[in-house]
Amino acid sequence: METINIHAAKTQLSRLLDAVAAGEEVVIAKAGKPVARLVPIGQEPKPRQLGLLAGKIHVPENFDEPLPEEILAEFEGR
């Protein structure tokens, strides 16, 4: 994915459109901050694939219990 500032995008629009037509994404930035993304028309986002980490993550039984006082003190800067 290419990032380009607005001024350069104005002068290179044809090249950018060719790149997008070839399947690339182009991010247009203003003062270095992304503001827009050029993508080919009809390009659908990839569907999320559920269950990729099934069996790889273990959530302990006490996950939602209150934290011990000494850990809370660390978070609160006490």
Short mmCIF file of the C-alpha atoms (twelve columns), coordinates in Angstrom:
data_MODEL
# 
_entry.id   MODEL 
# 
loop_
_atom_site.group_PDB 
_atom_site.id 
_atom_site.type_symbol 
_atom_site.label_atom_id 
_atom_site.label_alt_id 
_atom_site.label_comp_id 
_atom_site.label_asym_id 
_atom_site.label_seq_id 
_atom_site.Cartn_x 
_atom_site.Cartn_y 
_atom_site.Cartn_z 
_atom_site.pdbx_PDB_model_num 
ATOM 1  C CA . MET A 1  0.000   0.000   0.000   1 
ATOM 2  C CA . GLU A 2  1.472   3.291   -1.106  1 
ATOM 3  C CA . THR A 3  0.992   6.503   0.884   1 
ATOM 4  C CA . ILE A 4  1.248   9.786   -0.967  1 
ATOM 5  C CA . ASN A 5  0.615   13.415  0.019   1 
ATOM 6  C CA . ILE A 6  -2.143  15.426  -1.651  1 
ATOM 7  C CA . HIS A 7  0.187   17.656  -3.696  1 
ATOM 8  C CA . ALA A 8  1.995   14.656  -5.187  1 
ATOM 9  C CA . ALA A 9  -1.327  12.859  -5.755  1 
ATOM 10 C CA . LYS A 10 -2.570  15.809  -7.827  1 
ATOM 11 C CA . THR A 11 0.436   15.648  -10.115 1 
ATOM 12 C CA . GLN A 12 0.522   11.831  -10.329 1 
ATOM 13 C CA . LEU A 13 -3.180  11.008  -10.525 1 
ATOM 14 C CA . SER A 14 -2.930  9.005   -13.762 1 
ATOM 15 C CA . ARG A 15 -0.119  6.847   -12.361 1 
ATOM 16 C CA . LEU A 16 -2.028  6.325   -9.121  1 
ATOM 17 C CA . LEU A 17 -5.164  5.279   -10.994 1 
ATOM 18 C CA . ASP A 18 -3.124  2.782   -13.024 1 
ATOM 19 C CA . ALA A 19 -1.736  1.329   -9.794  1 
ATOM 20 C CA . VAL A 20 -5.226  1.085   -8.298  1 
ATOM 21 C CA . ALA A 21 -6.562  -0.560  -11.458 1 
ATOM 22 C CA . ALA A 22 -3.771  -3.138  -11.080 1 
ATOM 23 C CA . GLY A 23 -5.100  -4.003  -7.617  1 
ATOM 24 C CA . GLU A 24 -2.991  -1.805  -5.349  1 
ATOM 25 C CA . GLU A 25 -4.362  0.428   -2.619  1 
ATOM 26 C CA . VAL A 26 -3.171  4.022   -2.388  1 
ATOM 27 C CA . VAL A 27 -3.535  6.152   0.738   1 
ATOM 28 C CA . ILE A 28 -3.701  9.919   0.266   1 
ATOM 29 C CA . ALA A 29 -2.380  11.927  3.197   1 
ATOM 30 C CA . LYS A 30 -2.621  15.563  4.213   1 
ATOM 31 C CA . ALA A 31 0.398   16.790  6.176   1 
ATOM 32 C CA . GLY A 32 1.379   13.157  6.705   1 
ATOM 33 C CA . LYS A 33 -1.998  12.107  8.150   1 
ATOM 34 C CA . PRO A 34 -4.030  9.607   6.062   1 
ATOM 35 C CA . VAL A 35 -7.328  11.092  4.867   1 
ATOM 36 C CA . ALA A 36 -8.462  8.875   1.976   1 
ATOM 37 C CA . ARG A 37 -7.837  5.487   0.404   1 
ATOM 38 C CA . LEU A 38 -8.076  4.729   -3.311  1 
ATOM 39 C CA . VAL A 39 -9.181  1.174   -4.034  1 
ATOM 40 C CA . PRO A 40 -10.464 -0.493  -7.184  1 
ATOM 41 C CA . ILE A 41 -14.241 -0.304  -7.664  1 
ATOM 42 C CA . GLY A 42 -15.892 -3.537  -6.717  1 
ATOM 43 C CA . GLN A 43 -13.107 -4.611  -4.404  1 
ATOM 44 C CA . GLU A 44 -14.831 -6.238  -1.478  1 
ATOM 45 C CA . PRO A 45 -13.118 -6.447  1.883   1 
ATOM 46 C CA . LYS A 46 -11.862 -9.927  2.641   1 
ATOM 47 C CA . PRO A 47 -14.410 -11.782 4.744   1 
ATOM 48 C CA . ARG A 48 -13.367 -12.377 8.311   1 
ATOM 49 C CA . GLN A 49 -12.476 -15.958 8.968   1 
ATOM 50 C CA . LEU A 50 -13.844 -17.041 12.305  1 
ATOM 51 C CA . GLY A 51 -12.156 -19.641 14.468  1 
ATOM 52 C CA . LEU A 52 -8.561  -19.065 13.362  1 
ATOM 53 C CA . LEU A 53 -7.326  -19.252 16.957  1 
ATOM 54 C CA . ALA A 54 -9.677  -21.996 18.126  1 
ATOM 55 C CA . GLY A 55 -7.879  -24.149 20.671  1 
ATOM 56 C CA . LYS A 56 -4.871  -21.790 20.826  1 
ATOM 57 C CA . ILE A 57 -6.163  -19.367 23.444  1 
ATOM 58 C CA . HIS A 58 -7.100  -20.309 26.987  1 
ATOM 59 C CA . VAL A 59 -9.255  -18.004 29.102  1 
ATOM 60 C CA . PRO A 60 -8.933  -18.878 32.804  1 
ATOM 61 C CA . GLU A 61 -12.051 -19.399 34.918  1 
ATOM 62 C CA . ASN A 62 -11.180 -16.377 37.098  1 
ATOM 63 C CA . PHE A 63 -10.800 -14.017 34.097  1 
ATOM 64 C CA . ASP A 64 -13.503 -11.591 35.194  1 
ATOM 65 C CA . GLU A 65 -12.811 -11.604 38.930  1 
ATOM 66 C CA . PRO A 66 -11.526 -8.377  40.547  1 
ATOM 67 C CA . LEU A 67 -7.767  -7.871  40.432  1 
ATOM 68 C CA . PRO A 68 -5.722  -8.298  43.613  1 
ATOM 69 C CA . GLU A 69 -5.124  -5.081  45.572  1 
ATOM 70 C CA . GLU A 70 -1.362  -4.965  44.816  1 
ATOM 71 C CA . ILE A 71 -1.993  -5.086  41.044  1 
ATOM 72 C CA . LEU A 72 -4.700  -2.410  41.277  1 
ATOM 73 C CA . ALA A 73 -2.269  -0.235  43.224  1 
ATOM 74 C CA . GLU A 74 0.289   -0.551  40.396  1 
ATOM 75 C CA . PHE A 75 -2.286  0.534   37.802  1 
ATOM 76 C CA . GLU A 76 -3.354  3.481   39.926  1 
ATOM 77 C CA . GLY A 77 0.213   4.545   40.763  1 
ATOM 78 C CA . ARG A 78 -0.110  3.926   44.495  1 
# 
